[in-house]
Amino acid sequence: MKQQSGFAILFLISTFLFACSREKPEPCLPYDFSKPVETLKLPGRLKEISGITFWNTNKLACVQDEKGIVFFYDIRKDKLKNELSFGEDKDYEGVANVHDTLYVLSSNGDIFEIDQPGTTEQNTINYNTFLNKRNNCEGLCYDEIHQRLLIACKGRPAKGTAARSVKAIYSFSLLNKTLDSVPVYEVDPGSVRNWLVEDEKKNSSWFNVFSSGVADEKDFLFEPSELAIHPISKDIYLLSSVGKILLVISTEGTVKCVLKLDPHLYKQPEGIAFAPDGDLYISDEGKEGKANILHFQYQH
């Protein structure tokens, strides 16, 4: 019995050493998501930050839940610079800059166009879409190539437009200011889960030697909270605060990469934006402390 126990211990030790000696898999994305180059601590006014977009080289335009205000944050000086009101208090989730015209998305699908923001000529136009609160619209970004806005729904697609099981991304034309009735992209959460499971099998660590390998189902939930288009590759990055997942799809809608984000580093990631040089910024709501923005350098 003692000899068998000794063999078992030696087996576990050798398995552990083998697992630890394995080379880390090559990342499928040009960022080290475990090591931000800087962390910007945000003031209390932005504790519930829900969307970000670049206003200029140094400033991010930000929105937060329930306030009809756009906040301008200087990422170089790490300071809130100014703010502007544009509408009534609602559940605002996303913001996009289209050549100095700002568009803000409400969770019920309404889009607010802010012309000449911050000037005496500022004007806000409200576009009502066929989406509603049940669709839970959370992601908004500018697709310059196609002159449209992309809207990601955290909830179910609009009735009759797509299968209930998928997460739909709709397009809002900036030419005729209408929302296309058919989703431009559809993401199957089941496929996202399968990718993560297979990735875990391929890259299992020493932890799996001593664990049952059974994960909590909520760790695989994918409900997009924001999206952004990479300025160089043109890939679409979808961020899910639920499940702490980052999904990347091509312009054709093909899944290119799925990553699990460290929940200790990403408390409640809600916003994502790219600088023109490819650097990535992810905003994190302040759950028990201050909200922050994580800056990741583009690794060419």
N, C-alpha and C positions, 0 to 999 in steps of 0.2 A: 504493500500500500504506500509506504514511504517513498519507494522508488518511483511509483507511478505519479505521485504528487510532485516529486522532483522533476520528472519529465514534463509535466504540465506547466510547471513554473518556468522551466527553461524555454518551452514552446512560446509562452506568452511574452517572455522577455525578448526572444529572438524576433517574434512578430512585431513587437513594439519598436525595436531598433530598426527593423527593415522599413516599417512605415515611416519612421522619422527620417530615415536616410533618403527616402524618395525625393526626387527633385520636384519642386513646385511646378504645377502645370503652367504653360504659357498663358498669360491673360488674353482674353479675346477682345479687350478694349484698351485703348492707349492711355489709361489712367491707373494710378494706384489708389483704389478707393479706401484703403486702410490708412493712408497717410496724406491727409490734406496739407498743402504747403502753408496754409494759414486758416485760422478760425476767427471769424468776425463776430463778436458778441453784440447783439442788437439791443437797443433801448426798449423800455417797457411798452412804448407805443406800437412796437412791432412784435409783441409777444406771440400774437396769433397770425403771423405772416403766412400767406397762403399762395402767393404768386409773385414771380420776379421776372424782369426783362431788362435788357440793357437800354438805358436812355442815351448815354454817350460813353466815351471811353472809360470814364471814372465813376459814373453814376448808374445805379440800378433804380428802376421804377418798381415800387412794391405795392401790393394790396394786401389787406388782411380781412379776416372774417368780420362781417357786420358793420363795416365802416365805408361810407362812400367817399373815400379819400385815397389819393395816390401819394405815396411817400417816396421821396428821392433820397437815396442813401449813397454817400461817397465811399466807395470801397478802398480808395487810396488813403483817405484820412480817417477811415473807420468812424464815420460820423453821419448822423441824420441831418441833412442840409435844409430841406424845405418840404412842403406838402401842399396839395391842392384838393379842394373839394370838387366833386363832379356829379353827385347824386345823393339820393336818400340812402339811409343805412339798410343794407341787405346782406345776404350771404354771398360775398364776392370771392371767387376762387382763382381766377387767372388774369393775367395782363400781358399784352403784346404791343410792341412798338413797331409801327409801320410808317417809316419815314417821318418821324416826329408827330404822328397822330397815334394816340393811345386807344387801345381797345381793351375793355374790361368785361370779363365773363361772370355772370351770376350763376349760382347752382341750378336755377330753374331754366337755364338756357337763354336768358336775355343777354344781349350784347350791347354794350355802351361804347359808342364812338366819341372820343374827346378830341375835338379839333382845336388846334392852336392852344394846347394846354399851357396854363400858367400865364397867359396874356389877357389883356382886357377884351380880346375878341374870342375868348374861350367859349365853346359851344358843345353841348352834349346831345347826341342823338341816340335814342333807344330803339333797338331792333328786337321785336318779339319773334321767337322761332317756335317750331312745333315741339321742341323739347320742353320738359318740365322737371319738377323736383324729384319725381320718381326716377328719372334718368340720371339725376345727380351729376351734373356737368361740373368737372373740376379742372380739366386741362385745356390750356389755350396757347397757341403759338402761331407765328407768322411763317407761311410757306411762300417765300419770295418767288421761286421758280414758277409756281402756278397761280400767283396773285390771289391767295386765299388764306383764310384762317383755318386751323385744324382744332377741333373740339373733341376732347376725350371724355367719355361718360364713365363714371365710376359705377353707376347702377346699371340697370337693364337698358337695352336699346329702345328707341321709340317703337311703339307697337306697329307691327307690319313692315318694319324696315330691315330687320335682321333677326336671327335666331336668339331666343332669350338667353341662351347659355354663353353668348360671346360678349366681349366688351367692344363697343362700337366707337369709331372715330369718324366724325362728320366734317364736311368742308363747307365753309361759309365764303362765298365768292365776294371778293372786294370790288368786282366790276359791277355786279348788279345787286349786291347787298342782300343775297338770299342764301338760305341753307339748303344744300342738296338733300333730297329725300332719301338717297341711298348712301350708306356709310362708305367712305373712301377706303377705310381699312377696318378689318375685323380681327380681333385677337381672341383665341380660344384659351381661357384660363387653364383648361386641362392640359393643353400642350405645354404651357409654361411650367406646370407642375411636373409633367413627365421629363422635361428638360432638366429641371433641378434634381429630380430623383436619379436620373442617369448620370448627371454630373457628380453627384455625391458618391455613387457607386464607383465611378472611375477614379475619383480623387479622395477616396476614403482615407482617413487619418487614423492614428493610434486610438483615438477616442472610440471609433467604431468597434475596435477589438473587444472593448469592455462594455459596450452598450448593446441594447437590443436592436438598434438601427431603426426603431419606430419613432417617427417624428410627429409632432402635433400638426393636425391638418391646417390650422390657422397659419402655420409657417409657410404654407404653399398658396395662400390666398393671393390673388392678383386683382386689384381694383385700382386702375390708374388715377393718380391724383394730379399729375402734371405731365407735360411733354414738351420737347424742344428738338429742333433740327440742328444737327452738327454743321457748322459753317463750311467745313472742308469735305468730309465724307458724304454729307447730305443724309446720313442715316437718321432715323427718328428714335430718340431716347424717351422711353416711357417710365415714369417713376411711380411706384406704388408704395404709399405709406403703410397700407395694410400688407402684412407679409414682409415688408422691408425688401422689396424686389426692384431691380432695374432691368428693364427689357429693352433690347435694341432691335429694330426691324429696318429692312432696306426700304428704298422708295417704292419697291414692288410689293412690300408687305411681308417679305420673307423674314423669319426670325433668324437673327445673326448671333445673338448672345443673350443669356439670362444670368444675372448675378444676384446672390443673396447679399444684402448689406448688413454690416455689423450693427445689431440693435443697441449696443452700448455707445456707438459713435453717432448713429442716426436715430434720434428719439422719435421724431415725427416728421420725416422729410415730406415737404409739400410743394416746394418750388424748385425749378431747374432752369438754368440759362447758360448760354455759351457766349464767351467773349469772341470777337472777330478772329483772334489768333488761335482759337480752339480750346482755351482754358475753360474749365467747367466750374459752375457755382451751383451749390445745392443749399436751399434754405430749409431750416429745421424749426418748427414751432417750439415755443418754450412750454413744455409740459409742467415741470416742477421747478424750472429755473428760467434763465434768459433764453430767448430764441437766438439762433446763430446762423451764419452763412459759412459753409465750408468751401474752400477754394482748392481745386485740383489742377495741377499743371498738365497740359497736353504733351504727351511723350511721343514725339515725331518718330 
